[in-house]
Amino acid sequence: MDNWVKLRIDCSPFKVFVELRKGAKEDAETRNKGRTDAEVNRYSFDVTNGENDRVFTVWRHSPDENLNSAVDFSWSNSGILVRGFKGQTLIEATLTLDDEGNCKLRVGLENLTSWQFRKRALEPLFFPVQGNSPATPSP
């Protein structure tokens, strides 16, 4: 195994944030391509960068304003934070190495990969169920 200290240094919030942003862009593109005929007219998804390198936003756009929503990802020295449309915390992670030397996002007692973390943060946004989505604003 490589030097664990070097691996842990490389497991930085900014590097993980960049990986999450890249993955979220791919997720939004995949979700747009996978929309049904009915969904095409109902909503679309995209990712925009914030005013600085500390935030990016995944958007759900819709002609029906009640379906518009967004999820913000941000990073700090302590980890990654995801907030919903009204600013509520949806998921927060610190970073750790697993026993195989892989950088993981630690949420509670779980060590998540990038895609697992994105799934937890973005699934309600990408697959909305009226009145049942923490990322969707209340009417």
Backbone hydrogen bonds, N-H to C=O, Kabsch-Sander energy under -0.5 kcal/mol:
donor,donor_aa,acceptor,acceptor_aa,energy
7,L,3,N,-2.2
8,R,4,W,-2.5
9,I,5,V,-2.3
10,D,6,K,-2.3
11,C,7,L,-0.7
12,S,10,D,-1.4
16,V,12,S,-2.4
17,F,13,P,-2.6
18,V,14,F,-2.5
19,E,15,K,-1.9
20,L,16,V,-2.7
21,R,17,F,-2.6
22,K,18,V,-2.2
23,G,19,E,-2.4
24,A,20,L,-2.8
25,K,21,R,-2.2
26,E,22,K,-2.0
27,D,23,G,-2.6
28,A,24,A,-2.7
29,E,25,K,-2.2
30,T,26,E,-2.5
31,R,27,D,-2.8
32,N,28,A,-2.5
33,K,29,E,-2.2
34,G,30,T,-1.6
35,R,32,N,-1.1
40,V,36,T,-2.0
41,N,37,D,-0.8
42,R,39,E,-0.9
43,Y,39,E,-2.6
44,S,61,H,-2.0
46,D,59,W,-1.4
48,T,57,T,-2.6
50,G,55,V,-3.0
55,V,52,N,-0.9
56,F,73,F,-2.1
57,T,48,T,-3.2
58,V,71,V,-2.8
59,W,46,D,-3.4
59,W,57,T,-0.6
60,R,69,S,-2.9
61,H,44,S,-2.8
61,H,59,W,-0.5
65,E,63,P,-0.9
67,L,64,D,-2.7
68,N,64,D,-0.6
68,N,65,E,-0.7
69,S,60,R,-2.0
70,A,135,A,-0.6
71,V,58,V,-2.2
72,D,83,R,-2.5
73,F,56,F,-3.0
74,S,81,L,-2.5
75,W,54,R,-1.4
76,S,79,G,-2.4
79,G,76,S,-1.0
80,I,93,A,-2.3
81,L,74,S,-2.6
82,V,91,I,-2.6
83,R,72,D,-2.5
84,G,88,Q,-3.0
87,G,84,G,-2.1
90,L,82,V,-3.1
91,I,82,V,-1.4
93,A,80,I,-2.9
94,T,106,R,-1.9
96,T,104,K,-2.1
98,D,102,N,-2.3
101,G,98,D,-2.0
104,K,96,T,-3.2
105,L,112,L,-2.8
106,R,94,T,-3.4
106,R,104,K,-0.6
107,V,105,L,-0.7
107,V,110,E,-2.4
108,G,106,R,-0.5
110,E,107,V,-2.4
112,L,105,L,-3.3
112,L,110,E,-0.6
117,F,113,T,-2.2
118,R,114,S,-2.6
119,K,115,W,-2.5
120,R,116,Q,-2.0
121,A,117,F,-1.9
122,L,118,R,-3.2
123,E,119,K,-2.3
126,F,122,L,-2.8
127,F,123,E,-2.4
132,N,129,V,-2.9
136,T,133,S,-1.4
